Amino acid sequence: MAEIKDPENTILMELKGGTVTIQLLPDVAPAHVERMKELARAGEYDNVAFHRVIDGFMAQTGDVQHGDMEDGFNIRMAGTGGSDKPDLPAEFSKIPHARGSLGAARSANPNSANSQFFINFKDNDFLNGQYTVYGQVVGGMEHVDAITRGEPPAEPDRMISVKVAADVA
């Protein structure tokens, strides 16, 4: 497991293959970081599907409204919903969309990010300055690489659990 330097700003995402450790970037995108921690602490991300996974690009998840594979799951609607919280204003930065970076998914409106996010499989510089970056995988990227591909995948993988490292005993 990756070394955890800041447990309050580290996410532990359990996938079928193991744990993915994500270092959040509160100095870069404080509102996005707070939203992710709030939803993780409420258990909202648990059992949510990876509904859009494009080989050589990214894996998208986080639709807590339609993507929960244990509660009201609808693969056709997954990717269209969010949380019951208001959308977030963009927090663009100079942080690149590098391999393993966490980006806020949104509609065409830059200020429409809510609960969905994606993890980049490779450096996707064309996204720089277009989508908020608010975290970086620091351990377990091999588990992200193993997520089933598809738009949507026939048998989607899920986030089994998502926790803030500071809350894990």
Secondary structure, 3 states (H helix, E strand, C coil): CCCCCCHHHEEEEEECCEEEEEEECCCCCHHHHHHHHHHHHCCCCCCEECCEEECCCEEEECCCCCCECCCCCCCCCCCCCCCCCCCECCCCCCCCCCCCEEEECCCCCCCCECCCEEEECCCCHHHCCCCCEEEEEEECHHHHHCCCCECCCCCCCEECEEEEHHHCC
